[in-house]
Amino acid sequence: MATLKDQRDRIESAKAELAARTTSATSADHLVTVTVDAQNTVVGMKFHTTKYRSMAPEQLARTLVDVLGRARREMADTVVEVFGPLMDQRDDLRAAMTGNTEVDKAFAGLWNEAPSDVFGRRRD
């Protein structure tokens, strides 16, 4: 159970770290910077010039879509960076939760041979 508690604590810590982080991306022409949080919600948008006022609507839309996409991809990379080390342990955690560890396999014969009143029920 210590492993499960440790894993839960690491997950909670990673979630808290992500909750405090944002990522920003700036358009190639330095017109606008978009900031997103870990849920990919736009939490900020700053126009560095007034050039957007004279841009064709399609060009402005393309610029915004591009910079928003880059900000979201950067945040996705951040999420992988924060949660990546935890993912290495998911197979071990899944095995422990489903009774498929090496210890479970080693004792499977004993559990299957033991009378049902020893464990309260047979181990499958």
Steps between C-alpha positions, in 0.01 A plus 500: 500500500792736551563489127141597424514787752836617361362490147189695604719760673716538189191539283357765731833683499514490120143628476583789733811582300301508176226712656761767568651494151414682181662500159519784250570514129564806287415528133787505251433866421492590873145625463343300781587275792251241624522340845327173591471305823530125553138449390586679173274787596609836362587706808665789321541665165719801444531699179843660478411741219186644344578334167204265552264793436600518134541125437259311282267298725619172348864587565427595862302181548786287358749675727285443808428136415871436438624658821224337706591161354866550585417604857283191543768270359757652736266442794450140386879461510499646851235252612709213361806642677318515835307173477754303295696367797175376655403315185807277528342350811148443368561136405628422850205679655251322273659164584478568873136603472400191300707243690743436217831574670783251514412432865139425405621260231739328738226437757218427255531126553475534878200731479322266262573196719409664831159427650253783440481585872871592509459811287124538538461395138709346227751719318445499126 
